[in-house]
Amino acid sequence: MPDTIVTVAALRRQIANQLRAGWGDDSAQRPDLDAKLLVAHALGANAANLTLRDDEPVAAPLVEAALALARRRFRGEPVARIVGEREFWGLPFRLSPGTLVPRPDSETVVEAAVAEFRRRGTENPVIIDLGTGSGCILLAVLSELPGAFGIGTDRSEDAVRTARDNAARFGLGGRAAFLVADWAAGISGSFDAILTNPPYVDGEDLPELPVEVIHHDPRLALDGGADGLDHYRRIVPELGRLLKPGGFAVFEFGYRQAAMFSDLARAHGWSPVLLRDLPGHDRAAVLTR
């Protein structure tokens, strides 16, 4: 008998059902969406623009390739790691082992920075993004502000290469520079704004992170020390040196750290305005004198 023809729709259903059966009632998982992205990647479609026809037949080797991706997903590897990119602020950011998977929470920083520049009417602002990772925060801001220029720093050479690649892909390479640096060490000059999302997972919570995070995101980008604020204590004292008079900073932090971060900022002479993420948690703050 001839082999059964497997269509795109059937393959998606098969993978989604396998994931759903393995995960049970875990509401944090999205088997249907994951199956759609994995099938698109296996078949060479752009994950951000799924143009595959449901009735399109899938060759046996590609079926096996999609099922292999599904097995990786079932073992806890994030879809973004499997397909190699994640959408953030409407842009498809490529990832690498040295970068975090961009989170929707970090869009709070982008929204705050863009709103602050527009409120002030700042022309051609110069921005520095400390701990840039994939470059997602800085490049998202630059995409909204055509006259802006930005520098991104990261301790990981791999992350810096990835951020440069993303800037070139988005046509922003002429307005962004990326440097290997330990936060702002060795950086001189003055900036209109400092943006940063430092590692903020505290020592107690680190072992409890989901498999998707603790086994696949770089620990360097997660570990914030005993209370999660070790890196903030290094960065906040540098703000006065780096910011132009009247400049501002936007920090992201953990949803339980707003009070501690605000105390730290005020101790160094900064006034924090807290900002909430979509679920309603205090997630970021704009600092001004």
C-alpha positions as CSV (number, residue, x, y, z in Angstrom):
1,M,0.0,0.0,0.0
2,P,1.3,3.5,-0.7
3,D,2.5,5.6,2.2
4,T,-0.1,7.8,3.9
5,I,0.1,11.4,2.7
6,V,0.7,13.8,5.6
7,T,-0.4,17.3,5.2
8,V,0.8,20.4,7.0
9,A,-2.4,20.6,9.0
10,A,-2.2,16.9,10.0
11,L,1.4,17.3,11.0
12,R,0.6,20.3,13.2
13,R,-2.2,18.4,14.9
14,Q,0.0,15.4,15.5
15,I,2.7,17.4,17.1
16,A,0.2,19.5,19.2
17,N,-1.5,16.4,20.4
18,Q,1.8,14.8,21.4
19,L,2.8,17.9,23.3
20,R,-0.5,18.3,25.0
21,A,-0.6,14.6,26.1
22,G,2.9,14.9,27.6
23,W,2.3,18.3,29.3
24,G,-1.2,17.5,30.6
25,D,-3.1,20.6,31.9
26,D,-0.1,22.9,32.2
27,S,-1.7,26.2,31.3
28,A,1.7,27.8,30.7
29,Q,2.3,25.7,27.6
30,R,0.9,26.5,24.1
31,P,1.0,23.2,22.2
32,D,-1.0,24.5,19.2
33,L,1.2,27.6,18.7
34,D,4.4,25.6,19.3
35,A,3.4,23.0,16.7
36,K,2.7,25.7,14.2
37,L,6.1,27.3,14.7
38,L,8.0,24.0,14.7
39,V,6.4,22.7,11.5
40,A,7.0,26.1,9.8
41,H,10.7,25.9,10.8
42,A,11.1,22.3,9.7
43,L,9.6,23.1,6.3
44,G,11.7,26.3,5.9
45,A,8.9,28.8,6.3
46,N,9.5,32.1,8.0
47,A,8.2,31.7,11.6
48,A,7.0,35.3,11.6
49,N,5.1,34.9,8.3
50,L,3.5,31.5,8.2
51,T,2.4,31.0,4.6
52,L,2.1,27.2,4.4
53,R,-1.2,25.8,3.1
54,D,-2.9,23.5,5.4
55,D,-3.5,20.9,2.6
56,E,0.1,21.0,1.4
57,P,1.7,17.5,1.5
58,V,4.8,17.1,3.6
59,A,7.6,14.8,2.4
60,A,8.6,12.0,4.8
61,P,12.1,13.4,5.6
62,L,10.5,16.7,6.6
63,V,7.9,14.9,8.7
64,E,10.7,13.3,10.6
65,A,12.6,16.6,10.9
66,A,9.5,18.2,12.4
67,L,8.9,15.4,14.9
68,A,12.6,15.6,15.9
69,L,12.0,19.3,16.7
70,A,8.9,18.4,18.7
71,R,10.9,16.0,20.8
72,R,13.4,18.8,21.7
73,R,10.4,21.0,22.6
74,F,8.9,18.2,24.8
75,R,12.2,18.0,26.7
76,G,12.0,21.6,27.6
77,E,13.9,23.5,25.0
78,P,12.1,26.7,24.2
79,V,10.7,27.1,20.7
80,A,12.8,30.3,20.3
81,R,16.0,28.3,20.8
82,I,14.9,25.6,18.4
83,V,14.0,28.0,15.6
84,G,16.8,30.4,16.5
85,E,14.8,33.6,16.8
86,R,12.1,35.4,18.8
87,E,9.9,38.3,17.9
88,F,10.2,41.4,20.2
89,W,8.6,44.7,19.5
90,G,7.5,43.3,16.1
91,L,11.1,42.5,15.1
92,P,12.5,38.9,14.6
93,F,15.6,38.8,16.8
94,R,18.1,36.1,16.2
95,L,19.4,34.3,19.2
96,S,22.7,32.7,20.2
97,P,23.9,30.7,23.3
98,G,25.1,34.0,24.9
99,T,21.8,35.8,24.7
100,L,18.6,35.6,26.7
101,V,15.4,34.9,24.9
102,P,13.7,38.3,24.8
103,R,10.7,38.5,27.1
104,P,7.5,40.6,26.6
105,D,8.2,42.2,30.0
106,S,11.2,44.0,28.6
107,E,8.9,45.9,26.1
108,T,8.0,48.0,29.2
109,V,11.5,49.5,29.0
110,V,11.2,50.2,25.3
111,E,7.8,51.8,25.7
112,A,9.0,54.0,28.6
113,A,12.1,55.2,26.8
114,V,10.3,56.0,23.6
115,A,7.6,57.9,25.5
116,E,10.1,59.8,27.5
117,F,12.0,61.0,24.4
118,R,8.9,62.0,22.6
119,R,7.6,63.8,25.7
120,R,10.8,65.8,26.0
121,G,11.1,66.4,22.2
122,T,14.7,65.2,22.3
123,E,16.3,65.4,18.8
124,N,18.9,62.9,17.8
125,P,19.4,61.3,21.3
126,V,22.4,59.2,22.1
127,I,21.6,56.1,24.1
128,I,23.6,53.4,25.9
129,D,22.1,49.9,26.6
130,L,24.0,48.1,29.3
131,G,23.9,44.3,29.0
132,T,22.4,44.4,25.6
133,G,22.2,40.7,24.9
134,S,20.5,40.2,21.5
135,G,20.2,44.0,21.2
136,C,16.4,43.8,21.5
137,I,15.8,46.8,23.8
138,L,18.2,49.2,22.1
139,L,17.3,48.2,18.5
140,A,13.6,48.4,19.3
141,V,14.0,51.9,20.6
142,L,16.1,52.9,17.6
143,S,13.4,51.5,15.3
144,E,11.0,54.0,16.8
145,L,13.4,57.0,16.9
146,P,14.9,57.6,13.4
147,G,17.3,60.2,14.6
148,A,18.7,58.2,17.6
149,F,22.1,56.6,17.9
150,G,22.9,53.8,20.4
151,I,25.7,51.9,22.0
152,G,25.2,48.4,23.5
153,T,27.6,46.7,25.8
154,D,27.7,43.1,27.0
155,R,30.3,40.9,28.7
156,S,29.6,38.2,26.2
157,E,31.4,38.4,22.9
158,D,28.8,36.0,21.5
159,A,26.0,38.3,22.5
160,V,27.8,41.3,21.0
161,R,28.2,39.5,17.7
162,T,24.5,38.5,17.7
163,A,23.4,42.1,18.5
164,R,25.5,43.4,15.6
165,D,24.0,40.8,13.3
166,N,20.5,41.8,14.4
167,A,21.2,45.5,13.8
168,A,22.4,44.8,10.3
169,R,19.3,42.7,9.6
170,F,17.0,45.5,10.6
171,G,18.9,48.2,8.7
172,L,20.1,49.8,11.9
173,G,23.8,49.0,11.7
174,G,24.6,52.6,10.9
175,R,23.0,53.9,14.1
176,A,24.2,51.2,16.5
177,A,27.5,50.1,17.9
178,F,28.2,47.2,20.1
179,L,31.1,46.7,22.5
180,V,32.4,44.0,24.8
181,A,32.4,45.6,28.2
182,D,31.6,44.9,31.8
183,W,28.6,47.1,32.1
184,A,30.0,50.7,31.6
185,A,33.6,49.9,32.5
186,G,35.9,51.8,30.1
187,I,33.0,53.8,28.6
188,S,33.3,57.5,28.5
189,G,31.1,60.2,27.0
190,S,27.6,61.4,28.0
191,F,24.3,60.0,27.0
192,D,20.7,61.2,26.9
193,A,19.5,57.9,28.3
194,I,20.7,54.7,29.8
195,L,18.7,51.6,29.3
196,T,19.4,48.3,31.1
197,N,17.9,44.9,32.1
198,P,20.5,43.4,34.4
199,P,20.4,39.9,35.7
200,Y,18.0,40.0,38.6
201,V,17.1,36.4,39.7
202,D,18.0,36.0,43.3
203,G,20.0,33.1,44.7
204,E,17.0,31.5,46.3
205,D,14.9,31.5,43.1
206,L,17.6,30.5,40.7
207,P,17.3,26.7,41.2
208,E,13.5,27.0,40.9
209,L,13.5,28.5,37.4
210,P,11.7,26.6,34.7
211,V,13.7,24.1,32.6
212,E,13.2,26.3,29.6
213,V,15.2,29.1,31.4
214,I,17.7,27.4,33.7
215,H,18.9,24.9,31.1
216,H,18.9,27.1,28.0
217,D,19.4,30.8,29.0
218,P,23.0,31.8,29.9
219,R,23.4,31.8,33.7
220,L,25.5,35.0,33.3
221,A,22.4,36.8,32.2
222,L,20.2,35.4,35.0
223,D,22.1,35.4,38.3
224,G,21.6,38.6,40.3
225,G,23.3,37.5,43.5
226,A,21.7,36.9,46.9
227,D,18.9,39.4,46.6
228,G,19.0,39.9,42.8
229,L,20.4,43.4,43.0
230,D,24.1,42.9,42.8
231,H,24.5,44.3,39.3
232,Y,22.2,47.2,40.1
233,R,24.5,48.3,42.9
234,R,27.3,48.5,40.3
235,I,25.3,50.4,37.7
236,V,23.3,53.0,39.6
237,P,26.4,54.7,41.0
238,E,27.7,55.1,37.4
239,L,24.6,57.0,36.2
240,G,25.8,60.5,37.2
241,R,29.1,59.9,35.3
242,L,27.4,58.7,32.1
243,L,24.2,60.8,31.8
244,K,24.0,64.3,30.4
245,P,22.5,66.9,32.7
246,G,18.8,66.2,32.6
247,G,19.2,62.7,31.2
248,F,17.3,59.7,32.4
249,A,17.7,56.0,32.9
250,V,15.2,53.1,32.5
251,F,15.8,49.9,34.5
252,E,14.0,46.6,34.4
253,F,13.8,44.5,37.5
254,G,12.0,41.5,39.0
255,Y,8.4,41.9,39.9
256,R,9.1,41.6,43.6
257,Q,12.1,44.0,43.6
258,A,10.4,47.4,43.0
259,A,10.7,48.6,46.6
260,M,14.4,47.5,47.0
261,F,15.3,49.0,43.7
262,S,13.6,52.3,44.5
263,D,15.4,52.5,47.8
264,L,18.7,52.0,46.0
265,A,18.0,54.6,43.4
266,R,16.9,57.2,46.0
267,A,20.1,56.5,48.1
268,H,22.1,57.7,45.1
269,G,19.9,60.8,44.5
270,W,17.6,59.5,41.8
271,S,13.8,59.8,41.7
272,P,12.2,56.6,40.4
273,V,8.8,56.5,38.6
274,L,7.6,52.9,38.6
275,L,6.1,51.3,35.5
276,R,3.9,48.2,35.2
277,D,4.1,45.4,32.7
278,L,1.0,43.9,31.0
279,P,0.2,41.5,33.9
280,G,0.2,44.6,36.2
281,H,3.5,44.0,38.0
282,D,5.9,46.9,38.8
283,R,8.5,45.9,36.2
284,A,10.6,49.0,35.4
285,A,11.4,52.5,36.5
286,V,12.4,55.7,34.9
287,L,15.1,57.5,37.0
288,T,15.6,61.3,36.9
289,R,17.3,63.7,39.3
